[in-house]
Amino acid sequence: MTRCAVFGAGSWGTAFAMVLADAGCEVTLWARRPEVVEAINTGHGNPDYLPGATLPDTVRATTEPAVAARGAEFAVLTVPSQTLRANLAAWAPLLPADAVLVNLMKGVELGTAKRMSEVIQEVAGVGPERVAVLTGPNLAKEIAARQPAAAVVACSDEAVAQRLQAACHTSYFRPYTNTDVVGCELGGAVKNVIALAVGIADGMGLGDNAKASLITRGLAETTRLGLAMGADAHTFAGLAGMGDLVATCSSPLSRNHTFGTNLGRGMTLAETIAVTRQTAEGVKSCESVLDLAQRHRVDMPITETVVSIVHGGKPPLVALKELMSRSAKPERH
């Protein structure tokens, strides 16, 4: 039986632990809070993050990272992206020498503008063949209900991607493989920023034309950045690009969309943070995505607009007028 460690017992970490267990793996889930561990081990659920979901008996939880890491073939990392570096520095020495580190996070590190797999390689001292990414339209609540979903497993070593694919393939969760780690990670990170923009539009009462335009042009600027960084354009037309973007921008289950909706309705950043129970990755990553774009000299006007609203305090109506008044250009740009 394949041993898996999942570091992070939020909604997505818990849901993916369930997927791994349903696929036949033995799973140990690390949680920071003892009460979460108790709920998982005694009640086979995580009501704080996934109320109503029942976890298989083969999912066990612990507050001890060393216990979770013991014998793990796959070490799945699913903590808030801006906390990864500090957490992994403590966990890396505990991991088996041949463990594959799996990134479930969808963000870009503030300050360094590094993708999560780059942070993992740097902190854990491993090569790219030891790091995989799982991404796609994967809303945790739907997966916890075992509703059908597909995902992409990416690694520079295709054999490693195939091993992870086998470890998480169930009757309701269908993973595809890819070797374009850069494109898969960028699709996951930037879609959160675009979802904030679409949520803001929803909160302002704008129509479907506006939202469709934001999604489509958001995909265009994501692709521009990806190509500048060496990604494969086809990735952005697939599950890691368009698939994830559509799910996150259109679903009320999306944290980033909900966060943006509250801003669009007139709530301040502080007020919106106060009513948001879980991490909306795009709130911090929008700044690092814009930093990444500027480093590669890529124009990303929607991302720039989101940063101006979320962190610059610009009223959404003013930001919208500025975005709409940009000079006209061919669609291919």
C-alpha positions in Angstrom: 0.0 0.0 0.0 1.4 3.4 -1.0 2.1 5.7 2.0 1.2 9.3 1.7 1.7 12.3 4.0 -0.5 15.3 3.6 0.8 18.4 5.3 -2.2 20.8 5.8 -5.7 19.8 7.0 -7.7 22.7 5.4 -10.5 21.9 3.0 -8.4 21.0 0.0 -5.8 19.0 2.0 -8.6 17.1 3.7 -10.4 16.4 0.5 -7.3 15.3 -1.3 -6.4 13.0 1.6 -9.8 11.4 1.0 -9.0 11.0 -2.7 -5.7 9.3 -1.9 -7.4 6.9 0.6 -10.2 6.1 -1.9 -7.5 5.3 -4.4 -6.0 2.7 -2.0 -3.3 4.7 -0.3 -2.5 4.8 3.4 -2.7 8.5 4.4 -1.5 10.4 7.4 -2.7 14.0 7.6 -0.8 16.6 9.5 -2.9 19.3 11.2 -1.7 22.2 13.3 -4.6 22.1 15.7 -5.2 19.2 18.1 -9.0 19.5 17.9 -8.8 18.9 14.1 -6.7 15.8 14.7 -9.2 14.6 17.3 -12.2 15.1 14.9 -10.5 13.2 12.1 -9.3 10.3 14.2 -12.4 9.8 16.3 -15.2 11.1 14.0 -13.6 10.5 10.6 -14.5 14.1 9.6 -13.2 17.6 9.6 -16.3 19.7 10.4 -14.3 23.0 10.7 -13.3 22.8 7.1 -15.5 20.2 5.3 -18.7 19.8 7.3 -20.7 16.7 6.3 -17.8 14.9 4.6 -16.8 11.4 5.9 -13.2 10.3 5.6 -12.1 6.7 5.1 -10.7 4.8 8.0 -7.3 4.7 6.2 -6.9 8.5 6.8 -5.3 9.2 10.2 -4.3 12.6 11.6 -1.4 13.9 13.7 0.1 17.1 15.0 3.6 15.6 14.7 5.2 16.2 11.3 7.7 13.3 11.9 4.8 10.9 12.3 3.1 12.1 9.1 6.4 11.9 7.2 7.4 8.4 8.3 7.7 6.1 5.2 5.9 8.5 2.9 6.3 7.9 -0.8 4.5 11.1 -1.5 4.6 14.2 0.7 1.7 16.4 -0.3 2.1 20.1 0.6 -1.1 22.1 1.0 -0.6 25.0 3.4 -1.1 28.7 2.5 1.5 29.5 -0.1 3.1 32.3 1.8 3.8 30.0 4.8 5.4 27.2 2.7 9.0 28.3 3.0 9.0 28.4 6.9 7.0 25.2 7.2 9.0 23.2 4.7 12.3 24.2 6.4 11.1 22.3 9.5 9.6 19.4 7.6 12.2 18.7 4.9 14.7 16.9 7.3 11.9 14.5 8.4 11.0 13.3 4.8 12.3 10.0 3.4 15.2 10.6 1.0 13.2 9.3 -2.0 9.9 11.0 -1.2 8.2 12.9 -4.0 7.0 16.3 -2.9 3.6 17.3 -4.3 2.5 20.9 -4.6 -1.2 21.5 -4.1 -0.8 25.2 -3.5 -1.7 27.9 -6.1 0.4 30.9 -5.4 3.6 32.8 -6.1 5.9 33.7 -3.2 6.0 37.4 -2.2 9.4 39.0 -2.5 11.0 36.3 -4.5 8.3 35.9 -7.2 9.1 32.1 -7.1 6.6 29.5 -8.0 5.8 26.9 -5.3 7.8 24.1 -6.9 10.9 26.5 -7.0 10.5 27.2 -3.3 10.2 23.4 -2.7 13.3 22.6 -4.6 15.3 25.4 -2.9 14.2 24.6 0.7 14.2 20.8 0.5 17.3 20.7 -1.7 15.8 18.4 -4.3 15.8 18.3 -8.0 12.8 18.9 -10.3 12.3 15.2 -10.8 11.3 15.0 -7.1 8.7 17.7 -7.3 5.2 17.2 -8.7 2.2 19.6 -9.1 -1.5 18.7 -8.9 -3.9 21.3 -10.2 -7.1 21.9 -12.1 -10.8 22.7 -11.4 -10.8 21.1 -8.0 -13.3 22.7 -5.7 -12.8 20.9 -2.4 -16.4 20.7 -1.3 -17.5 19.0 -4.5 -14.6 16.5 -4.3 -15.4 15.8 -0.7 -18.9 14.9 -1.9 -17.2 12.6 -4.4 -18.6 14.4 -7.4 -16.8 13.9 -10.7 -13.7 16.0 -11.3 -10.5 15.9 -13.4 -7.1 17.3 -12.6 -3.5 17.5 -14.0 -0.5 15.9 -12.4 2.7 17.6 -13.7 6.3 16.7 -13.2 9.4 17.1 -15.4 9.9 13.4 -15.0 6.8 11.8 -16.7 7.3 8.5 -14.9 6.9 10.3 -11.5 3.8 12.0 -12.8 2.4 8.6 -13.8 3.1 7.2 -10.3 1.2 10.1 -8.7 -1.5 9.7 -11.2 -2.0 6.1 -10.2 -1.9 7.0 -6.5 -4.9 9.4 -6.8 -7.0 7.9 -9.6 -10.5 7.0 -8.4 -14.0 6.4 -9.9 -14.7 10.2 -9.4 -11.3 11.8 -9.6 -9.5 11.5 -13.0 -6.0 12.8 -13.1 -4.1 13.5 -16.4 -0.3 13.8 -16.7 1.7 16.7 -18.0 5.4 17.7 -18.0 4.8 21.5 -18.2 5.3 22.3 -14.5 5.7 26.1 -15.2 2.4 26.3 -17.2 0.4 24.3 -14.7 1.6 26.3 -11.7 1.0 29.7 -13.4 -2.5 28.7 -14.5 -3.3 27.8 -10.9 -1.8 31.0 -9.4 -3.1 33.6 -11.9 -6.6 32.2 -12.0 -7.0 33.2 -8.4 -6.2 36.8 -9.4 -8.7 36.8 -12.3 -11.3 35.2 -10.0 -10.9 38.2 -7.7 -11.6 40.5 -10.7 -14.7 38.5 -11.7 -15.9 38.5 -8.1 -15.5 42.3 -8.0 -17.5 42.6 -11.2 -20.2 40.4 -9.7 -20.3 42.5 -6.5 -20.6 45.7 -8.6 -23.6 44.2 -10.4 -22.0 44.0 -13.8 -23.4 41.5 -16.4 -22.2 38.3 -17.9 -20.6 40.1 -20.9 -18.2 41.8 -18.5 -17.4 38.6 -16.6 -16.9 36.6 -19.8 -14.5 39.4 -21.0 -12.5 39.3 -17.8 -12.2 35.5 -17.9 -11.2 35.5 -21.6 -8.7 38.4 -21.3 -7.5 37.0 -18.0 -6.6 33.7 -19.8 -4.8 35.8 -22.5 -2.6 37.6 -20.0 -1.9 34.3 -18.1 -0.8 32.7 -21.4 1.4 35.7 -22.2 3.2 35.4 -19.0 3.5 31.6 -19.4 5.0 31.9 -22.8 7.5 34.4 -21.6 8.6 31.9 -18.9 8.9 29.0 -21.3 5.5 27.3 -20.7 3.6 25.4 -23.3 0.6 27.4 -24.8 -1.5 24.2 -24.9 -1.4 23.9 -21.1 -3.5 27.1 -20.8 -6.3 25.6 -23.0 -6.5 22.6 -20.7 -7.6 21.7 -17.2 -4.7 23.7 -15.5 -5.6 26.8 -17.5 -9.1 27.3 -18.8 -10.6 24.5 -16.7 -9.4 25.9 -13.4 -10.1 29.5 -14.4 -13.8 28.7 -15.3 -14.4 26.8 -12.0 -12.8 29.5 -9.8 -14.4 32.4 -11.6 -17.9 31.0 -11.8 -18.5 29.0 -8.6 -19.8 30.4 -5.3 -17.6 27.8 -3.6 -14.5 29.8 -4.8 -12.9 31.7 -2.0 -11.3 34.2 -4.3 -14.5 34.9 -6.2 -16.4 35.4 -2.9 -13.6 37.6 -1.6 -13.8 39.8 -4.8 -17.6 39.9 -4.6 -17.4 41.4 -1.1 -14.9 44.0 -2.3 -17.2 44.8 -5.3 -20.1 45.4 -2.9 -18.1 48.1 -1.1 -16.6 46.2 1.8 -13.1 47.3 2.8 -10.1 44.9 2.6 -10.1 44.6 6.4 -13.8 43.9 6.5 -13.5 41.3 3.8 -10.6 39.5 5.5 -12.6 39.5 8.7 -15.5 37.6 7.2 -13.3 35.2 5.2 -12.6 32.0 7.1 -10.1 30.4 4.8 -7.2 31.7 2.7 -8.0 33.4 -0.6 -4.6 32.9 -2.2 -5.1 35.6 -4.8 -5.2 38.4 -2.2 -1.5 38.1 -1.6 -0.4 36.4 -4.8 -1.8 39.2 -7.0 1.2 41.3 -5.9 3.7 38.6 -6.5 2.1 37.7 -9.9 2.4 41.3 -10.9 6.0 41.3 -9.7 6.6 38.2 -11.9 5.0 39.9 -14.9 7.2 43.0 -14.5 10.3 40.9 -14.2 9.4 39.3 -17.5 8.2 42.6 -19.1 4.7 41.2 -19.6 1.7 43.5 -19.6 -1.1 42.1 -17.3 -3.7 44.9 -17.0 -6.3 42.8 -15.1 -3.8 41.7 -12.6 -2.6 45.3 -12.2 -6.2 46.5 -11.7 -6.8 43.9 -9.0 -3.6 45.0 -7.2 -4.8 48.6 -7.3 -8.1 47.7 -5.8 -7.0 45.1 -3.2 -3.8 46.8 -2.0 -3.9 50.3 -3.4 -7.4 51.1 -2.1 -8.6 52.3 -5.5 -12.5 52.3 -5.8 -13.6 49.5 -8.1 -15.6 51.9 -10.2 -12.6 54.1 -10.8 -10.4 51.0 -11.6 -13.0 49.7 -14.1 -13.1 53.0 -15.9 -9.3 53.1 -16.2 -9.3 49.5 -17.5 -12.0 50.2 -20.1 -10.2 53.3 -21.3 -7.0 51.6 -22.2 -6.0 52.1 -25.8 -7.6 49.7 -28.4 -5.4 47.0 -29.8 -5.7 43.7 -31.8 -7.1 40.8 -29.8 -4.0 38.7 -30.3 -2.0 41.0 -28.0 
